[in-house]
Amino acid sequence: MMISLLAFVLSGCGGGREEPGAEAAAEAGDVTLVLGAYSVAKDALQEIIPEFKARWKETTGQTVAFQESYEASGTQTRSIIGGFDADVTLLALEGDVDKLVSSGLVSANWKQGPTNGMITRSIVVLGTRAGNPLGIRDFEDLTRPGVKVLYPNPKTSGGAQWDINAIYGAGLKKAEQATGTKDAAAAKQFLVDVHRNIESMDKSGRASMAAFEYGVGDVIVTYENELLARIAKGVEYDIVVPPSTILIENPAAVVDRNADRHGVREVADAFVEFLYSDEAQRLFAKHGFRPVNEALAAQMEDQYPQPPELFTIDYLGGWDEVRDTLYDRRGIWYQVLAGQ
């Protein structure tokens, strides 16, 4: 039986969900896949989804319709836990998928495979106005008096947690180079000094980018792919890659309970698998993401140079440690907000 739906799209910059049909005409398919993704992935997915639909149609003869939702990663996660029936999710943080596991929505073995469930990579960089008028070179420059800084709110945005992790990690690297030890107190003070210059904290990475584009602030802390995507569309920014910065890894997973209940498990599994394909990875790269496919990554070394001190979440002790140390209610980030 053909199933009709009005595809709806959530804007990562908006204040809430748009009504069904706000951006897309009615779409029909033999099977409907509900996708809940974080806002930054939206542009790439607009090209990847049609390719998958064509491949699935050619292979199975079945037409797939997509119902799409885009929000800040934390918001999207809470929405799925709260009852939004996503069959597949792409989120900014491994920890957000872990929350879905804890809620019984995603299987605990979602990280099986060579990339541990990660489908895109990026790095945290700094975006400046064209010509870099303030001469920004590193995170340390964000502590200078009068420099107006933007990054999203870590309470709602997974991208913001990567941003804060990068700044905190750069502070640890700085202390380690000076004293030979990873001094958490020094790294916290470094984060305090940067946050003192915050001009705006929006709810998502995409909203933060929109504010910067509107003219707010001097420097934005963001994903490399966000800036590359905007530059590709003719917006004039400079990208500053700090010598010490963090490797971002973004996961995708089938929301098992929903996919099984909707009877779409086969196509949901196939879509997630397609995200790892050369075809999809090249489309992600077109939108500024670094491939998880090592062979493709090697082909794109000139496009995506390696920072001198690129560290991973493991340098900070892994996500469990980061959640306890930085984002617990009494953690370092909340101490910074409270001026402690």
KOLTI-234655 format. One line per 4 residues: their letters; for each residue y, x, z of C-alpha. Coordinates in nm, 2 decimals. Each point is the difference from the previous one (the first is absolute). Last residue first. Example, Ala and Ser with C-alpha at 12.3 -4.5 7.8 and 13.67 -1.06 7.14 Angstrom:
2
sa = -0.11 1.37 0.71 | -0.34 -0.14 0.07
//
This chain:
340
qgal = 3.02 3.32 4.05 | 0.24 -0.15 -0.25 | -0.19 -0.32 -0.02 | -0.07 0.04 -0.37
vqyw = -0.12 0.36 0.06 | -0.22 -0.11 0.28 | -0.15 -0.26 -0.23 | -0.08 0.27 -0.25
igrr = -0.15 0.23 0.26 | -0.24 -0.25 0.14 | 0.03 -0.25 0.28 | -0.07 -0.30 -0.22
dylt = -0.25 0.22 -0.19 | 0.14 0.11 -0.33 | 0.04 0.38 0.04 | -0.26 0.14 0.23
drve = -0.26 -0.27 0.00 | 0.03 -0.10 -0.36 | 0.02 0.36 -0.11 | -0.31 0.09 0.20
dwgg = -0.20 -0.28 -0.16 | 0.15 0.09 -0.34 | -0.11 0.36 0.00 | 0.11 0.29 0.23
lydi = 0.35 0.06 -0.14 | -0.14 0.27 -0.24 | -0.27 -0.25 -0.09 | 0.26 -0.23 -0.15
tfle = 0.03 0.26 -0.28 | 0.22 0.30 -0.04 | 0.18 0.13 -0.31 | 0.17 0.33 0.09
ppqp = 0.11 0.16 -0.32 | 0.04 -0.33 -0.19 | -0.25 -0.04 -0.28 | 0.15 -0.09 -0.34
yqde = -0.06 -0.35 -0.15 | 0.09 -0.01 -0.36 | -0.10 0.36 -0.06 | -0.33 -0.05 0.19
mqaa = -0.08 -0.31 -0.21 | -0.33 0.12 -0.17 | -0.12 0.12 0.34 | 0.06 -0.35 0.15
laen = -0.20 -0.15 -0.29 | -0.30 0.21 0.09 | 0.05 -0.06 0.38 | 0.00 -0.38 -0.04
vprf = 0.22 -0.12 0.29 | 0.29 0.00 -0.24 | 0.36 0.06 0.12 | 0.20 -0.32 -0.03
ghka = 0.32 0.00 -0.20 | -0.03 -0.32 -0.20 | -0.16 0.16 -0.30 | -0.24 0.16 0.25
flrq = -0.12 -0.34 0.11 | -0.06 -0.08 -0.37 | -0.19 0.32 -0.04 | -0.21 -0.09 0.31
aeds = -0.07 -0.34 -0.15 | -0.14 0.15 -0.32 | -0.18 0.29 0.16 | -0.18 -0.26 0.22
ylfe = 0.05 -0.01 0.38 | 0.18 -0.33 -0.01 | -0.29 -0.14 -0.21 | -0.23 0.03 0.31
vfad = 0.24 -0.23 0.19 | 0.00 -0.25 -0.29 | -0.38 0.01 -0.03 | -0.06 -0.06 0.37
aver = 0.24 -0.31 -0.02 | -0.18 -0.12 -0.32 | -0.34 0.00 0.17 | 0.12 -0.14 0.33
vghr = 0.17 -0.30 -0.15 | -0.19 -0.28 0.17 | 0.31 -0.11 0.20 | -0.18 0.05 0.34
danr = -0.14 0.34 -0.11 | 0.35 0.12 -0.12 | 0.16 -0.13 0.32 | -0.24 0.16 0.24
dvva = -0.02 0.32 -0.20 | 0.37 0.08 -0.03 | -0.08 0.25 -0.27 | 0.19 0.33 0.06
apne = 0.28 0.22 -0.12 | 0.15 0.30 0.18 | 0.32 0.21 -0.03 | 0.01 0.37 0.06
ilit = 0.34 0.17 0.07 | 0.00 0.38 0.02 | 0.26 0.11 0.25 | 0.30 0.23 -0.02
sppv = 0.10 0.36 0.07 | 0.20 0.17 -0.28 | 0.20 -0.32 -0.04 | -0.02 -0.15 -0.36
vidy = 0.35 -0.11 -0.10 | 0.02 -0.26 -0.27 | 0.34 -0.05 -0.17 | 0.10 -0.35 -0.10
evgk = 0.14 -0.15 -0.32 | -0.16 -0.34 -0.07 | -0.13 -0.01 -0.36 | -0.33 -0.19 0.04
aira = -0.20 0.32 0.03 | 0.23 0.10 0.28 | -0.09 -0.31 0.19 | -0.37 0.06 -0.04
llen = 0.03 0.37 0.10 | 0.19 -0.10 0.31 | -0.26 -0.25 0.12 | -0.28 0.24 -0.10
eytv = 0.13 0.28 0.23 | -0.03 -0.24 0.29 | 0.31 -0.04 0.22 | 0.26 0.16 0.22
ivdg = 0.33 -0.12 -0.15 | 0.32 0.22 0.01 | 0.37 -0.09 -0.02 | 0.00 -0.36 0.13
vgye = 0.04 -0.35 -0.15 | 0.10 -0.02 -0.36 | -0.19 -0.29 -0.14 | -0.27 0.24 -0.12
faam = -0.04 0.12 0.36 | -0.04 -0.36 0.12 | -0.26 -0.07 -0.28 | -0.19 0.31 0.10
sarg = -0.01 -0.12 0.36 | -0.13 -0.34 -0.12 | -0.27 0.17 -0.20 | -0.11 0.21 0.29
skdm = -0.01 -0.31 0.22 | 0.17 -0.17 0.29 | 0.33 0.18 -0.03 | 0.14 0.27 0.24
sein = 0.36 0.09 -0.09 | 0.25 0.27 0.08 | -0.21 0.23 0.21 | 0.19 0.32 0.10
rhvd = -0.13 0.01 0.36 | -0.34 -0.05 -0.14 | 0.00 0.36 -0.14 | 0.10 0.15 0.34
vlfq = -0.26 -0.21 0.18 | -0.27 0.10 -0.24 | 0.08 0.37 0.07 | 0.00 -0.08 0.37
kaaa = -0.35 -0.14 -0.03 | -0.12 0.30 -0.19 | 0.14 0.23 0.27 | -0.18 -0.21 0.27
adkt = -0.32 0.01 -0.20 | 0.00 0.38 -0.02 | -0.27 0.11 -0.25 | -0.02 0.36 0.11
gtaq = 0.08 0.34 -0.16 | 0.35 0.00 0.13 | 0.23 -0.02 -0.30 | -0.25 -0.08 -0.27
eakk = -0.17 -0.25 0.22 | 0.33 -0.16 0.10 | 0.10 -0.05 -0.37 | -0.35 -0.13 -0.09
lgag = 0.01 -0.25 0.29 | 0.35 -0.12 -0.12 | -0.14 -0.03 -0.35 | -0.28 -0.21 0.14
yian = 0.25 -0.23 0.17 | 0.20 -0.04 -0.32 | -0.32 -0.06 -0.20 | -0.15 -0.24 0.25
idwq = 0.33 -0.20 0.00 | -0.01 -0.04 -0.37 | -0.38 -0.08 -0.01 | 0.07 -0.26 0.27
aggs = 0.29 -0.14 -0.21 | -0.24 -0.05 -0.29 | -0.22 -0.21 0.22 | 0.30 -0.23 0.05
tkpn = 0.04 -0.27 0.26 | 0.03 0.19 0.33 | 0.07 0.32 -0.18 | 0.34 -0.13 -0.12
pylv = 0.10 0.14 -0.33 | 0.19 0.33 -0.06 | 0.36 0.06 -0.07 | 0.23 0.29 0.11
kvgp = 0.38 0.04 0.01 | 0.10 0.37 0.03 | 0.31 0.01 0.22 | -0.11 0.27 0.24
rtld = -0.30 0.20 -0.13 | -0.34 -0.11 0.12 | -0.11 -0.11 -0.35 | 0.04 0.37 -0.11
efdr = -0.30 0.08 0.22 | -0.22 -0.22 -0.22 | 0.06 0.25 -0.28 | 0.22 0.09 -0.29
iglp = 0.30 -0.23 0.00 | 0.30 0.14 -0.17 | 0.23 -0.28 0.09 | 0.09 -0.08 -0.36
ngar = -0.37 -0.01 -0.11 | 0.10 -0.02 -0.37 | -0.09 -0.36 -0.03 | -0.01 -0.17 0.35
tglv = -0.29 0.12 0.21 | -0.36 -0.08 0.05 | -0.21 0.18 0.25 | -0.38 0.04 -0.03
visr = -0.32 -0.12 0.17 | -0.30 0.07 -0.22 | -0.22 -0.22 -0.22 | -0.36 -0.09 -0.03
timg = -0.19 -0.31 -0.14 | -0.34 -0.16 0.02 | -0.12 0.10 0.35 | -0.33 -0.15 0.12
ntpg = -0.14 0.32 0.13 | 0.08 0.19 -0.32 | -0.37 0.10 -0.08 | -0.15 -0.34 0.09
qkwn = -0.05 -0.21 0.32 | 0.33 -0.09 0.17 | -0.07 -0.38 0.01 | -0.31 0.06 0.22
asvl = 0.14 -0.20 0.29 | 0.01 -0.31 -0.22 | 0.33 -0.19 -0.03 | 0.09 -0.33 0.16
gssv = -0.15 0.03 0.35 | 0.34 0.04 0.17 | -0.08 0.36 0.09 | -0.07 0.07 -0.36
lkdv = 0.33 -0.16 -0.10 | 0.18 0.23 0.25 | -0.19 0.29 -0.15 | 0.16 -0.09 -0.33
dgel = 0.34 0.03 0.15 | -0.10 0.34 0.16 | -0.09 0.14 -0.34 | 0.37 -0.06 -0.09
allt = 0.20 -0.11 -0.29 | -0.21 -0.30 -0.10 | -0.19 -0.13 -0.30 | -0.20 -0.31 0.08
vdad = -0.27 -0.20 -0.18 | -0.12 -0.35 0.07 | 0.32 -0.12 0.16 | -0.03 -0.33 0.19
fggi = 0.32 0.01 0.21 | -0.13 -0.11 0.34 | 0.18 0.19 0.27 | -0.20 0.32 -0.05
isrt = 0.11 -0.01 -0.36 | 0.36 -0.06 0.10 | 0.00 0.27 0.26 | -0.12 0.25 -0.26
qtgs = 0.26 -0.10 -0.25 | 0.27 0.03 0.26 | -0.12 0.35 0.09 | -0.02 0.10 -0.36
aeys = 0.34 -0.14 -0.10 | -0.06 -0.28 -0.24 | -0.15 -0.09 -0.34 | -0.22 -0.30 -0.07
eqfa = -0.19 -0.06 -0.32 | -0.22 -0.28 -0.12 | -0.20 0.15 -0.29 | -0.19 -0.19 -0.26
vtqg = -0.32 0.15 -0.14 | -0.16 -0.12 -0.33 | -0.37 0.05 -0.03 | -0.17 0.13 -0.32
ttek = -0.17 0.26 0.22 | 0.09 0.34 -0.14 | 0.28 -0.09 -0.24 | 0.16 -0.24 0.25
wrak = -0.04 0.25 0.28 | 0.17 0.27 -0.20 | 0.28 -0.23 -0.11 | 0.06 -0.11 0.36
fepi = -0.01 0.36 0.12 | 0.26 0.10 -0.25 | 0.22 -0.30 0.08 | -0.02 0.10 0.38
ieql = 0.09 0.36 -0.05 | 0.34 -0.06 -0.16 | 0.15 -0.23 0.26 | -0.19 0.20 0.26
adka = 0.22 0.31 -0.06 | 0.31 -0.20 0.06 | -0.13 -0.17 0.32 | -0.14 0.31 0.19
vsya = 0.32 0.04 0.20 | -0.02 -0.35 0.14 | -0.33 0.02 0.19 | -0.28 -0.20 -0.15
glvl = -0.18 -0.33 0.05 | -0.20 -0.10 -0.31 | -0.18 -0.34 -0.04 | -0.25 0.00 -0.28
tvdg = -0.06 -0.32 -0.19 | -0.31 -0.05 -0.22 | -0.05 -0.19 -0.33 | 0.37 0.04 -0.05
aeaa = 0.32 -0.19 -0.05 | 0.36 0.11 0.04 | 0.31 -0.22 0.06 | 0.32 0.19 -0.06
aeag = 0.11 0.29 0.21 | 0.31 0.10 0.20 | 0.06 -0.29 0.24 | -0.33 -0.17 -0.08
peer = -0.11 -0.03 0.36 | 0.30 0.01 0.23 | 0.14 0.34 0.10 | -0.13 0.16 0.32
gggc = 0.26 0.14 0.23 | 0.32 0.20 0.05 | 0.00 0.16 -0.34 | -0.02 0.37 -0.09
gslv = -0.38 0.01 -0.04 | 0.01 -0.31 -0.21 | -0.30 -0.22 0.03 | -0.16 -0.11 -0.32
fall = -0.16 -0.34 -0.07 | -0.26 -0.09 -0.26 | -0.01 -0.38 -0.05 | -0.37 -0.08 -0.01
simm = -0.25 -0.17 -0.22 | -0.38 0.05 0.04 | -0.21 -0.04 -0.31 | -0.35 -0.13 0.09
//
